[in-house]
Amino acid sequence: MKTAVIIKEIYAEAFRNLGNYMVKHTFKVFAWFSFILFFIGLYALIFRMSTGFAFD
């Protein structure tokens, strides 16, 4: 019985750490993706303003 409890604790800790790792890296990827999209939009706006596009 003690062995089963030890195995349960090992797996619980492993999955807890894996979850933190995945969440941290997922947010990091999302942040970079958001920055890239923001700068693409900013570039498109500046390009349209510099070529004389009429914003009606």
C-alpha positions in Angstrom: 0.0 0.0 0.0 2.8 2.4 0.8 4.3 1.7 -2.7 1.1 2.7 -4.4 1.0 6.0 -2.4 4.6 6.8 -3.3 3.9 6.1 -7.0 0.8 8.3 -6.9 2.7 11.2 -5.4 5.5 10.8 -8.0 3.0 11.0 -10.8 1.0 13.8 -9.3 4.2 15.9 -8.9 5.3 15.1 -12.4 2.0 16.1 -14.0 1.9 19.2 -11.9 5.3 20.4 -13.1 4.4 19.4 -16.6 1.3 21.6 -16.5 3.3 24.6 -15.3 5.9 24.1 -18.0 3.2 23.8 -20.7 1.3 26.9 -19.5 4.5 29.0 -19.2 5.6 28.1 -22.7 2.1 28.4 -24.2 1.8 32.0 -22.9 5.3 32.8 -24.2 4.4 31.6 -27.7 1.1 33.5 -27.5 2.9 36.7 -26.5 5.3 36.5 -29.4 2.5 35.7 -31.8 0.6 38.8 -30.5 3.6 41.1 -30.9 4.1 39.9 -34.4 0.5 40.5 -35.4 0.6 43.9 -33.7 3.7 44.9 -35.7 2.2 43.6 -39.0 -0.9 45.7 -38.4 1.2 48.8 -37.5 3.3 48.3 -40.6 0.1 48.0 -42.8 -1.3 51.2 -41.2 1.9 53.2 -41.7 2.2 51.9 -45.3 -1.3 52.9 -46.1 -0.8 56.4 -44.6 2.4 56.9 -46.5 0.9 56.0 -49.9 -2.0 58.3 -49.5 -4.8 55.9 -48.9 -8.1 57.7 -48.1 -9.6 56.5 -44.9 -13.3 57.2 -45.5 
